[in-house]
Amino acid sequence: MIHFDQNYLQRILKEIKNDGLGQSKRLLDSLSTIQFQSKGKLLEMIDEYIESYSTVTVLGCWFMPIVGYALSQKVKYVQGIDMDSNATRMGRRLFTGIENVEFINKDVFKMPNEKMLLSNLIINTSCEHMPAMNEYPYWDRMSKDTYFAFQTHTNDKIDDHNNCVKSLNEFKKQIPNSWEILKEDVLEDTDRGGARYTLVGKIKWNV
């Protein structure tokens, strides 16, 4: 169960009420029932792989209101990366005063920064919004045995869903062949139709 403290919840409500970036609807969408369900499932699946000293990078983070907040209570550092400057600006405001969360405005397929290279866990809950993860050119620079947690969606009728899959096996084919998949899950999306797939595993070096 994910619980927001009062200060964080008040900042969310303030952003929705006094939205100067035109993002209030998207912020509400990021806090929908299916978002809590899918993010909650991912957090449950990765729990045994994170420690208080862990550092985490979230690709295509959007505002990161659920995953970012939950992880900020458990790990050393959380870095969210998104090319949408309005999303990262609002994210920074939501996390005001939470010192171990940072937002970076950049294309996730560009050269990774040092904090990503040293991350213990790479999360991407937006795989349906970008090219397949096996097309990312910098995995061989990550720390050995870094964990990953990726999610995608099957519904290609939703705005900005440009890389949906039709099956869990198809999603697995978007993961580099050398990686080890440790856990998988299918969650039916009763809000929008289709399903959300989750894969959790370990990034292996090619040897």
PyMOL commands that set and color helices and strands:
alter all, ss='L'
color gray80, all
select helices_A, chain A and resi 6-17+24-29+33-49+67-72+85-94+114-117+127-129+133-135+139-141+168-172
alter helices_A, ss='H'
color red, helices_A
select strands_A, chain A and resi 55-59+77-82+101-105+121-124+147-153+180-188+195-202
alter strands_A, ss='S'
color yellow, strands_A
deselect
rebuild
show_as cartoon
